[in-house]
Amino acid sequence: MFDPSLVSPNFILFSLYILSCQSKSLLQTKDTMACTDNTTAAIHQPPAATTISDMHPDIIQTHILTRLHGPALASIASTCSQLHALSEHEQLWENICHATWPSTRTPRVRHIISTFPGASRSFFSDSFPSFAAADTYRHANIERTPELVTAVDLFHGRQRVLSRVVETETESGWFRCSPFRVDVLDPKEAVATAMEYPRSEEACERLREELRLSWIVVDPEGKRAVNVSSGTAVSVERHWLSGEVRVRFATVVGGGERGSASEAVLCCVTVTCGSEMQVREACVQMEDMDGTILNGRDSLGILQRALEGKRGTLFLTGEKDKFLEFMNRKSERKERKIRDERRLDMACVALALLSFAAISTLFFFRI
């Protein structure tokens, strides 16, 4: 998985300009060697202005565009009509998708991508950037999504650790009523890695920065995709007893009913590694601000909002801050709920004492 830092379009255009100048200079050198002495003066005349259009399209497409990653290719496509046309070739975007997400090489995912309006280019524009769900609450029609396909890729630095594709049906009562959870590994499956066990807080922080996860949820029926992972981990924790390492990737999905616990929902991907740093578990769940794991019906509606939401430019660099903000809101909501319960308890105690005093007074006067 490549580093998502953008290559400046101006730098790319400058490279194209230099290449075109070199090509034209080479042609002029050949002409100079073939010319006679009586044309020497004409040869030394200043060359005409060189533009990108002077370069053969095959040179640009074969030697330049194939070396770019997705964001750079999208940026350079917006500079001029010629580069836009050359950047629309399906093979370019298909190779970029395969290099970015090895899980997209599977036949099932490749077939789904081929049905998208712009094929691999549309899939990349849906899956690579960050997403933002709708700000206003609206009811989601979950019947439009009978199936979800999940493509997962985990990287440690530049080394691929895990690639999986999971298909999940969403129409059964079991899925809609049970707590939402999608696992990409079998219960007894473990994936060996070359990662070192973090034995200090500094090592945990270093591991957090080195790990990158892509968790793409695809709606084959709606021909949309969304990456619900935060890209980099938001937390790395060691269990004090078992020694397991839990790595969390999380994004906050807004747009729920205002004032409810689902006004903001945490889409949390947890990767669990054993004491020998083998990956034993990788799953995604939805958690509201009360700490409740949502069921499949509610989670599917939230995923639909994410699928239909706006896209940004890159993975969210401030997702850890949003995660901490969500946890703070969750704690404040819990404390407010505890205070409300205490007030209710005090009111009940006061009412009980008042009732006891009234009954005692009535009994005393009756005597």
N, C-alpha and C positions, 0 to 999 in steps of 0.2 A: 504493500500500500504506500503510495507516494506521499511526500510532505505536501499538504494543501496550500503552501504558499504560492501566490500568483506570480507568474512571469509577466513583466510589464509589456503591454502591446507595443509601446514605443521602442523598447529594446528589440523586440522581434522584427518590427518594421525596419529598424536600423540594420539588423543582421541581413535582412532581405536586400536592403539597398547596397550594402557592402558586397554581397554575393553577386548582385547584378552588375555592379561596377567592375568587379574582378572578371566576370564573364565578358563584358564589353571590352575591357582592357586587353584581354587575351585575344579577342578577335582583331582588335586594332593592331596588335603586335604582329599577328600573322599577315595582315594586309601590308604592314610596313616592310616586312621582309620580301614581299612579292612585288613591291612598287619599284619603279626606276627612279633615277636621280631627278628627272625633270618634274616629278610629283612630290618631292620632299616638302616643299612649302605647304602644299595642301594637307599633307599628313600632320604637320605641326599645328594645324588649326585647332582651337579648343573643341573638345567633343561635345555633342549635344547632351542635353540634360537626360539623365538616366532615371527611369521610373520602374516601379515594380511590374508594370504591365509589359516591360521589355523582356522579362524573364519568361521562359517557357513554363506553362502550367504544370507540366509533369515534374519539373525540377522542384517547384514549390511544394507540390503535393507529396512527392516521394522523399525528398531530402530535408524538408523543413517541417511540414505539418505532422509528419509521423513521429517527430521527436518531442512533440508538445504533450503535456497532460491536459486533462479536460478543461479546467478553468482557463488556461492559457489559450487553448483552441477556441473556446467560446469568446474570449476577449478579442482575439485577432479577427474572428469572423465578423465583428461589428465595426471594423475599420473601413472596409470598402466592399463594393459589390463583387469584385473578383475573388477576394479571399473568402467572402461569405459563401459563394458558390462552391469554391474548392473545399471548404470546411464542412459541407453538408454530406459528404460521401459516407455511406453507412459503414464501410470497412474501417474508417478512422475511428468512429465512435464505438464500434464493436470491440476493437483492439483495446481502446481505453477502458471500457467497462470490464473486460477480462483481466486487464492488468491491475485495475483498482480493486475489483471484487472477484477473486478466483471462483467463487461459488456461482457466478453467472455463466460459467462454462458448461454447467449441467444441461442436458437436453431439455428438461422441463422449463427451466428459467429462460433458456434461449428461445424456446417457442413462445413463451408469454411475452418476452421483449419484442419479438417480431410482430406481435399484434398491436403494439402501441402506435399512436398516430405518426410519430417520427422515429419509430423503432428505437435503436440504441441511444440516439441523441435525446429523445424524450425521456427514456429511462434514466439517463445520466442527470438531466436537468431536474428530475423528480427526486432522485436518491442521493445525490452528492451534497446539495446545500442543506442548511438548517431549515426547519419548518416553523411556522407560526400558525396555530389553530385560530379559527374565527374568534373575534373578541366578543361577539354577541351569542347568547344561547339560542339554539334552535334544535328541534327534535330531529333525530337522525333515523332514517329508514334503513334498518339493519337488514331488511329482506333483499336489498340490492347487493349484498355481499355474501354469497353462499359459501365462499371459500377464501382462505388467506394462505399465501405462500411466503415463507420466511427464509431469507438468504442471509447467512451469518458468516462473517470473516473476522478472525481475531489475529492481530499482529503484535509481535514484540520487537520493537525497532523496525527493521526491514524484513524480519523473518516471519513467515506465516506460521501460526500456531494451530489454527483450526478453521475449517471451511465446511459448512453444512447447509443443507436445504431441507426444510420441513414443510409439509402440507397439512393444513388444519381445516376441517369442515366446521362450519359455524351455524348449521341449521338444526342440529339436534338439541333436544331439551337438556341433555347432559352438559353440553358446552355452555348454553346460555344461563343455566342456573348454578353451575359450579363456579368456584373461584377461578378467575382467568389465570392461566399459566401455560406457557409454551416452552417446552424443553427441547434442546437440540441434541442431547446425548441420552443414550439409553441408561437405565439405572445402574448397571454394572460396568458401563464403559468408562474408560479413562484414557486421556490423550497425553502422552509423554511430551515434555518440553525441555528446552535447554536453559530455562530461567533459573536464577539462583534464589534460594529462599531468603526473604528479607528478615534479617534478625534485629533490625533497629528501625526507629522512626524515619531516619534519613533514607534507609534502604527502601522502606515502604513508599516514601515520597518519590524516590527515583523510579521505582517500579510503576507508580501511578503515571508518571510522565512518559514512560517508554511504551506502555500498552495502548493500543488503539483498537477499537471495535466498531464494526459496521453491522447494524441489525436492520436490514431492509425488509419492510412488510409490503407485500405486493397484493393488490386486488386484481385478479385476472379478469373479473367481469367488468369492473370499471376502468381497467387499463390505466391504473395509477399506482404509484409506489411512493414510499416515504421511509426515510432513515430515522428511526426512533432512538438511536444511540447518541450519546453526547460526544462521540469521537474519542476523546481522552477520558480516563476514569475520573470520577468525582471523589472517590475515597478508596483506600486500601486498608483493610483491618485484619489483624491476626487474632484467631481465637485463643484465649489464654489456656484452655485445657487441651483441645484436640490439636492445636497447631495449624489448623486450616487457615488459608488466606482467602478472604472474601474481597473481591474487586467489584465495585459498583459503578455502572454507567447509567446516567439518569437524565431525562429531559422532563420539563414541566409543561403540561398541556393545559392551557386555559380554555375559556369559552363555556364553562359549565354554568349551571343555574346560579345566579348571583345569591350569595348568602348561604348556599348549601355547602356540604362538605366536599362536593365534587366540583366546586367552582374552579379549583385548580387541582389537577391530578398528576401524580408522579409516575411516569412510565420508567420503571426501574429494571435494568438488566443486571443480573448478578452472576458473576463467574467465580466459581469456587475451586480452589486448587488445594491438593493434599500437601502433606508435609514434605514430599519430594517434588512439589510443584507440578504434578500432573493435573491436567484439567479434568475434574470429576463432574462438574455441573455447570450448565449455562442455561439460564431461563429468564423470561421476562414476565413481569406482573404489573398490575395497575393498583396504586394506593391513593386513597383520598386523604383529605386533611385530618380526618379522625383516625387515621392509621388502619382503616378497613381495606382489605383486599377486595377489589370489585369483582363482580361475576362477569361471565362471558358476554351477556347482553349489554351491560353498561360499558364494558371495555371495548366492545365492537363499535358502539356509537362514538366513543372517544377517538378510536383509530380512524373512523370515517372523517371526523373533524380534522384530524392531522393529515389525512390523505388529500383533503380538499383545501387545506390551508395554504397560505402564501409561502413562498420559498425565499431564503436569503441568498447569501453568496458562498459561505463556507460553513464548516461545522461551527457550532456556537462556541466561541472562545470563552464566553462568560457563563457557560452552563453550570460550572461549579458554584458560582455566586448565586445563580437562580436556585440551585439545589439547596444551598444553605439558607436562602430566603424562604424557600418552601418549608424547610425543617423548622425555621423560626416561627413561621405562621402556624405550623402544626402545633408547636409547643404553646404558643399564645392561645390558640383555640382550646387546647387541652386544659390550660390553667383557667381560662374563662369558664369552661364547662365545670371544672372543679369548684370554682367560686360560686357559680349558680347553684350547684348541688348543695353546697354548704348553706347558702341562704335558704334554700328550700328546706333543708334539714332543721335549721334554726326556726323557720316559720312553723314547721310541723311540731317541734318541741314546744314552742310558745303556745300554739293552739292546743296541744295536749295539756299543758299546765293550766291554761285558761279554762279548758273544759273540766279538768279535775277540780279547780277552785270553784267553778260554778256549781258542780254537782255536790261538792262538800258543803258549800253555803246553803244550797237547797235542802240538803239532808239535815244540817244544823238547825235551820229554822223550822223544819217539820217536827223535830224532836221538841 
